[in-house]
Amino acid sequence: MTKKVLCMILLTGVFTAVSFPIFAESKQNRDLAEQLLIVKKEKENSEQTLSIIRQMLSKESATKSWAGEFVKMIDQETSWDKVKEYYIDAYAETFSEKEMKDMIAFYNTPSGKALVQKTPEISRKLGTMMEKIMGQLKPKIQAFILEKLKEDSKNRTEKK
């Protein structure tokens, strides 16, 4: 029994010693990830995206009495304060220290700053294009779903 306890204490000490550098690296990666979010203006981009979503929801549900409540709920649950840590986690877990340092350096160049500045414009243009594509695709999707529902209904009827 004493050997097992001693072994467990020893393993715990080894695990702690081994994991400490990993934690330190993780902390450094998290700090770099936060710097990267700042130079990429992720907060502003996130808020702008939410603004676009708010506008779309308002248009879609302008006649609904609950639309305002729905938009408010979306705002509360997706505010930057609530999602910032998820962004940091995603960047810190995905990119190495060197990659984040390189990206931070790039985003501080004139070309990097131009990319950050023009990304919302690109997003708007792509969003408009996707709306057009989806508008054209909508009748096809509806027809496809209707056909599949009819097939499912027919198959259920035949099985009885």
matplotlib code that plots the C-alpha trace (Angstrom):
import matplotlib.pyplot as plt

x = [0.0, 2.8, 4.6, 1.4, 0.9, 4.6, 4.4, 1.2, 3.0, 6.0, 3.9, 1.9, 5.2, 6.5, 3.2, 3.3, 6.9, 6.2, 3.0, 4.3, 6.2, 3.1, 1.0, 3.6, 3.7, -0.1, -0.2, 2.3, 0.2, -3.0, -1.2, -0.1, -3.6, -5.0, -2.5, -3.4, -7.1, -6.3, -4.2, -6.8, -9.6, -11.6, -13.8, -14.8, -15.3, -17.4, -19.5, -20.0, -21.0, -23.5, -24.9, -25.4, -27.1, -29.3, -30.4, -31.2, -33.2, -35.0, -36.0, -37.0, -39.1, -40.2, -43.8, -43.2, -43.8, -41.0, -38.3, -36.9, -36.6, -34.9, -32.3, -31.6, -31.1, -28.6, -26.8, -26.5, -25.3, -22.8, -21.3, -17.6, -17.2, -18.8, -17.0, -13.5, -12.2, -13.4, -11.5, -8.3, -8.7, -9.2, -6.1, -3.9, -4.7, -4.5, -1.4, 2.2, 4.0, 6.0, 3.0, 1.2, 4.3, 4.6, 0.9, 1.1, 4.1, 2.2, -0.9, 1.2, 2.5, 0.7, -0.6, -1.8, -3.6, -5.2, -6.4, -8.0, -9.5, -10.9, -12.1, -15.6, -16.0, -15.1, -17.5, -20.3, -19.7, -19.5, -22.6, -24.5, -23.3, -24.4, -27.8, -28.2, -27.1, -29.3, -32.2, -31.7, -31.2, -34.2, -36.8, -34.5, -34.1, -37.8, -38.5, -35.9, -37.3, -40.9, -39.8, -38.0, -40.9, -43.2, -40.8, -40.6, -44.4, -44.8, -42.2, -44.0, -47.3, -45.9, -44.4, -47.8]
y = [0.0, 2.4, 1.7, 2.6, 5.9, 6.7, 5.9, 8.0, 11.0, 10.5, 10.4, 13.5, 15.3, 14.2, 15.1, 18.6, 19.2, 18.1, 20.0, 23.3, 24.2, 23.3, 25.6, 28.4, 27.9, 28.0, 31.2, 32.7, 31.5, 32.9, 36.3, 36.2, 35.1, 38.2, 40.5, 38.9, 39.6, 43.2, 43.8, 41.9, 44.1, 40.9, 42.7, 45.3, 42.6, 40.5, 43.5, 44.4, 40.8, 40.9, 44.2, 42.7, 39.6, 42.0, 43.9, 40.6, 39.3, 42.6, 42.5, 38.9, 39.3, 42.9, 41.9, 39.6, 41.1, 39.0, 40.2, 42.7, 40.2, 37.7, 40.2, 41.3, 37.6, 37.2, 40.4, 39.2, 35.7, 36.7, 39.9, 40.3, 39.9, 36.5, 35.2, 36.7, 33.8, 31.4, 33.3, 33.3, 29.6, 28.9, 30.9, 29.7, 26.0, 26.3, 28.4, 28.0, 30.8, 31.6, 31.6, 34.1, 36.3, 36.2, 37.1, 39.9, 41.3, 41.0, 42.7, 45.6, 46.2, 48.5, 45.4, 43.8, 46.9, 47.2, 43.6, 44.4, 47.6, 46.1, 42.7, 44.1, 45.4, 42.0, 40.3, 42.6, 41.9, 38.2, 38.3, 40.1, 37.5, 34.6, 36.2, 36.3, 32.7, 31.5, 33.4, 31.5, 28.2, 28.6, 27.2, 24.2, 23.5, 23.7, 21.4, 18.9, 18.9, 18.5, 15.6, 13.8, 14.3, 12.8, 9.8, 9.3, 9.4, 7.0, 4.6, 4.7, 4.0, 1.0, -0.5, -0.7]
z = [0.0, 0.9, -2.4, -4.3, -2.5, -2.9, -6.6, -7.0, -5.3, -7.5, -10.7, -9.6, -9.1, -12.5, -14.2, -12.6, -13.6, -17.2, -17.6, -16.2, -19.4, -21.5, -19.3, -19.7, -23.5, -23.5, -21.5, -24.0, -26.9, -25.3, -24.9, -28.6, -29.7, -27.9, -29.6, -32.9, -32.2, -31.6, -34.7, -36.8, -35.2, -34.5, -31.9, -34.5, -37.2, -34.8, -33.9, -37.5, -38.4, -35.6, -36.8, -40.3, -38.7, -36.6, -39.8, -41.6, -38.6, -38.3, -42.0, -41.9, -38.8, -38.9, -38.6, -35.6, -32.2, -30.7, -33.2, -30.8, -28.0, -30.4, -31.6, -27.9, -27.0, -29.9, -28.8, -25.2, -26.0, -28.8, -27.3, -27.6, -23.9, -24.1, -27.2, -26.8, -24.8, -27.5, -30.1, -28.0, -27.3, -31.0, -32.1, -29.2, -29.9, -33.7, -34.3, -33.0, -31.3, -34.4, -36.6, -34.4, -34.2, -38.0, -38.4, -35.9, -37.8, -41.1, -39.7, -38.6, -42.2, -44.6, -46.5, -43.4, -42.3, -45.7, -45.4, -42.0, -43.3, -46.5, -45.0, -44.1, -47.7, -49.1, -46.6, -47.7, -51.4, -50.7, -48.6, -51.4, -53.9, -51.6, -51.1, -54.8, -55.2, -52.4, -53.9, -57.1, -55.3, -53.0, -55.5, -56.3, -52.6, -52.0, -55.0, -53.8, -50.2, -51.5, -53.8, -50.9, -48.6, -51.2, -51.6, -47.9, -47.6, -50.4, -48.9, -45.6, -47.2, -49.2, -46.0, -44.3]

ax = plt.figure().add_subplot(projection="3d")
ax.plot(x, y, z, "-o")
ax.set_aspect("equal")
plt.show()
